[in-house]
């Protein structure tokens, strides 16, 4: 009986701490208190001239990293990881890097945009068509 009670007591003593365990993933970006925002699409703004892409939409600041999307309610708050399905569609569809270090009046950058401006690019040419 004693052999059974001791392991049971240990399990019960550790049970609350095991139930409180969880994973939390967050980042600190270091945005200024009032970052300059520029509207890039109706309802979507981007932080101007910042080394990372930070969007503002739906009352949240959004940042994309290789390990997923992060969001915060204010620019000085800690950005917490969020599942991709909760990211607004307009924000998630921007090409990666298109608004990094971006300034008002510049065209959006990114892989799709660079391909368009390559040598011999013509808008009336179809994909696979020779020059």
C-alpha positions as CSV (number, residue, x, y, z in Angstrom):
1,X,0.0,0.0,0.0
2,X,2.9,2.4,0.8
3,X,4.4,1.7,-2.6
4,X,1.2,2.9,-4.2
5,X,0.6,6.0,-2.1
6,X,4.1,7.6,-2.5
7,X,4.0,7.7,-6.3
8,X,0.3,8.9,-6.2
9,X,1.3,11.7,-3.8
10,X,4.1,12.8,-6.1
11,X,1.8,12.8,-9.2
12,X,-0.8,14.8,-7.3
13,X,1.8,17.3,-6.1
14,X,3.1,17.9,-9.6
15,X,-0.3,17.9,-11.3
16,X,-1.1,21.7,-11.0
17,X,2.2,22.7,-12.3
18,X,1.9,20.4,-15.3
19,X,-1.6,21.8,-16.0
20,X,-0.2,25.4,-16.1
21,X,2.6,24.6,-18.6
22,X,2.1,26.2,-22.0
23,X,4.0,27.6,-25.0
24,X,4.1,31.3,-25.7
25,X,5.9,32.8,-28.6
26,X,6.4,36.5,-28.9
27,X,8.8,39.1,-30.2
28,X,9.8,42.7,-29.5
29,X,10.1,44.8,-32.6
30,X,11.0,48.2,-31.2
31,X,8.6,50.4,-33.0
32,X,8.5,54.1,-32.1
33,X,5.5,55.2,-29.9
34,X,3.7,56.7,-32.9
35,X,5.2,55.2,-36.1
36,X,4.4,56.9,-39.4
37,X,1.7,55.0,-41.2
38,X,1.0,55.1,-44.9
39,X,-2.2,53.6,-46.5
40,X,-1.2,51.0,-49.1
41,X,-4.7,49.6,-49.7
42,X,-8.1,50.5,-48.3
43,X,-8.0,49.5,-44.6
44,X,-4.3,48.5,-44.7
45,X,-1.4,50.7,-43.6
46,X,2.3,50.1,-43.4
47,X,4.9,51.6,-41.1
48,X,7.0,53.9,-43.3
49,X,10.8,53.4,-43.5
50,X,11.0,50.6,-41.0
51,X,13.5,47.7,-41.5
52,X,10.8,45.1,-41.1
53,X,7.4,44.9,-42.7
54,X,4.9,46.0,-40.1
55,X,1.3,46.5,-41.3
56,X,-1.7,48.1,-39.4
57,X,-5.1,46.7,-40.1
58,X,-8.3,46.0,-38.1
59,X,-6.8,47.7,-35.0
60,X,-3.8,45.4,-34.9
61,X,-0.1,45.8,-35.9
62,X,1.0,42.8,-38.0
63,X,4.5,41.5,-38.6
64,X,5.6,38.5,-40.7
65,X,8.6,36.4,-39.7
66,X,9.9,33.1,-41.1
67,X,8.2,31.3,-38.2
68,X,4.8,32.9,-38.8
69,X,2.7,36.0,-38.2
70,X,2.8,38.1,-35.0
71,X,0.4,40.9,-33.9
72,X,0.1,43.6,-31.2
73,X,-2.6,46.1,-30.3
74,X,-0.1,49.0,-29.9
75,X,3.3,49.7,-31.5
76,X,5.2,49.5,-28.2
77,X,3.5,46.3,-27.1
78,X,5.0,42.8,-27.4
79,X,4.0,41.0,-30.6
80,X,2.5,37.6,-30.0
81,X,2.4,34.8,-32.5
82,X,-1.0,34.2,-34.2
83,X,-2.2,31.4,-36.4
84,X,-2.2,32.2,-40.1
85,X,-6.0,31.8,-40.4
86,X,-6.5,34.9,-38.2
87,X,-4.3,37.2,-40.4
88,X,-6.4,39.5,-42.6
89,X,-6.4,38.2,-46.2
90,X,-5.2,41.5,-47.6
91,X,-2.2,41.7,-45.3
92,X,-1.2,38.0,-45.8
93,X,-1.3,38.4,-49.7
94,X,1.4,41.0,-49.9
95,X,4.7,39.6,-51.3
96,X,7.4,39.0,-48.7
97,X,9.7,42.0,-48.5
98,X,7.5,44.3,-50.6
99,X,7.3,47.0,-47.9
100,X,10.5,46.6,-46.0
101,X,12.2,50.1,-45.6
102,X,9.4,51.4,-47.8
103,X,8.7,55.1,-48.2
104,X,5.6,57.0,-49.4
105,X,5.4,57.3,-53.2
106,X,7.7,54.3,-53.9
107,X,6.3,51.3,-55.8
108,X,5.9,48.1,-53.8
109,X,9.0,45.9,-54.0
110,X,9.1,42.1,-53.9
111,X,9.9,39.0,-56.0
112,X,6.9,39.5,-58.3
113,X,7.7,43.2,-58.8
114,X,11.4,42.6,-59.6
115,X,10.5,40.0,-62.2
116,X,8.3,42.6,-64.0
117,X,11.1,45.1,-64.2
118,X,13.7,42.6,-65.6
119,X,15.4,43.1,-68.9
120,X,13.1,43.0,-71.9
121,X,9.9,43.2,-69.9
122,X,6.9,44.3,-71.9
123,X,3.4,44.4,-70.5
124,X,1.9,43.1,-73.8
125,X,4.0,40.0,-73.8
126,X,2.4,36.8,-72.6
127,X,4.3,34.4,-70.3
128,X,6.6,32.1,-72.4
129,X,6.4,34.4,-75.4
130,X,9.7,35.3,-77.0
131,X,10.8,39.0,-77.3
